[in-house]
Structures are given as structure tokens and as C-alpha cells.
Amino acid sequence: MMINHPLLGPRDAQEFTYLGDAGLINRPDWQSETAQSEFHDYLHLRDNPAGLHRELWFHEQGDRSWLVVTRNTVTHEITSVELARDVARRHKREGRAQ
């Protein structure tokens, strides 16, 4: 499987380490009144979707960047690849606007 790195171009997936669901970028607020429940869900509850799924990949054998890869878990087709820092920054901006 090839991952089209936003900065380095197409790279073999063997250069990367898979971490899991990209939702891990959105850590709960540790000061929230419901922090214990939120962290339990964050740490222990995972979806296992068939179809499009956003995942975190670490470029371990390259520039050591984190990527958010949108991949079809049935066909392994990759539809988009973004730097995780850009996704996190965008999420923070959207969160403040609400």
C-alpha cells in the first residue's frame, strides 16, 4: 500500500506505523466535570468500521511526521492524506468558533 505523504510524495506503507483512529487527536479536557468518563471512553472505546475511516499513521522511517490517512478499510484505498498538525489546528479553530 502506498501513502501519498503531503510533503514527501508517495511512500511505501512499510515506512509508517499505524496508531489507530484519528479521533485520538481530540483529547478530552482534563479539567472537565465529566473528565473521568470522557477519558474512559477516549482510552477504551473504539469503533471498528467497514468502509471509510480516518486513521493516524506515524512516518517512523522517514521524517517522523504524523499523518491523518482516510482509508477504506475494506478495499484499502486511500482517499486523502493530511498532516495531523493541520487537522488538529483546524479542529481547535472550529471548536473556538462554536
C-alpha positions as CSV (number, residue, x, y, z in Angstrom):
1,M,0.0,0.0,0.0
2,M,1.3,3.4,-0.9
3,I,0.7,6.5,1.2
4,N,1.0,9.9,-0.6
5,H,2.8,11.9,2.0
6,P,1.8,15.6,1.8
7,L,5.4,16.8,2.0
8,L,7.5,13.8,0.6
9,G,5.2,12.3,-2.0
10,P,4.3,8.6,-2.4
11,R,5.9,6.4,0.3
12,D,5.5,2.7,1.0
13,A,3.3,1.9,3.9
14,Q,6.1,-0.1,5.5
15,E,7.8,3.2,6.4
16,F,4.9,4.0,8.7
17,T,3.5,2.8,12.0
18,Y,-0.3,2.6,12.3
19,L,-1.6,4.1,15.6
20,G,-5.4,3.9,15.3
21,D,-8.4,6.1,15.0
22,A,-7.7,9.7,14.1
23,G,-10.2,10.8,16.8
24,L,-7.3,10.3,19.3
25,I,-6.2,13.9,18.3
26,N,-9.2,15.2,20.1
27,R,-8.2,14.6,23.7
28,P,-10.8,15.3,26.4
29,D,-10.4,18.4,28.7
30,W,-8.8,17.0,31.9
31,Q,-10.5,19.8,33.9
32,S,-14.0,19.0,32.7
33,E,-16.5,17.9,35.3
34,T,-17.0,14.7,33.3
35,A,-13.3,14.2,32.6
36,Q,-13.2,10.7,34.2
37,S,-16.0,9.4,32.0
38,E,-14.6,11.2,28.9
39,F,-11.1,9.8,29.4
40,H,-12.5,6.3,29.9
41,D,-14.3,6.5,26.5
42,Y,-11.3,8.1,24.9
43,L,-8.9,5.4,26.1
44,H,-11.0,2.2,25.9
45,L,-13.9,2.6,23.4
46,R,-13.0,2.2,19.7
47,D,-15.1,1.8,16.5
48,N,-14.2,-0.9,14.0
49,P,-15.8,0.5,10.9
50,A,-16.1,-1.2,7.5
51,G,-15.6,1.5,4.9
52,L,-14.0,5.0,5.1
53,H,-12.1,5.6,8.3
54,R,-9.7,8.3,9.4
55,E,-6.5,6.9,10.9
56,L,-3.3,8.1,12.5
57,W,-0.1,7.0,10.9
58,F,3.5,7.8,12.1
59,H,6.3,8.2,9.5
60,E,8.7,6.2,11.6
61,Q,11.3,5.5,8.9
62,G,11.1,9.0,7.3
63,D,10.6,12.5,8.6
64,R,8.8,11.3,11.8
65,S,5.6,13.2,10.9
66,W,2.1,12.2,12.0
67,L,-0.5,11.9,9.3
68,V,-4.3,11.5,9.2
69,V,-5.0,9.0,6.4
70,T,-8.6,8.5,5.2
71,R,-8.7,4.9,4.1
72,N,-11.4,2.4,3.0
73,T,-10.9,-0.5,5.5
74,V,-12.5,-2.9,3.1
75,T,-10.5,-2.1,-0.1
76,H,-7.5,-0.3,1.5
77,E,-8.0,2.6,-1.0
78,I,-6.6,5.8,0.4
79,T,-8.8,8.8,-0.4
80,S,-6.8,11.6,1.4
81,V,-3.7,12.2,3.5
82,E,-3.2,15.2,5.7
83,L,-0.6,16.3,8.2
84,A,-2.0,15.6,11.7
85,R,-0.9,19.0,13.0
86,D,-3.0,20.7,10.3
87,V,-6.0,18.6,11.3
88,A,-5.5,19.4,15.0
89,R,-5.2,23.1,14.3
90,R,-8.3,23.1,12.1
91,H,-10.2,21.3,14.9
92,K,-9.1,23.8,17.5
93,R,-10.2,26.8,15.3
94,E,-13.6,25.2,14.6
95,G,-14.0,24.4,18.3
96,R,-13.5,28.0,19.3
97,A,-15.9,29.3,16.7
98,Q,-18.8,27.2,18.2
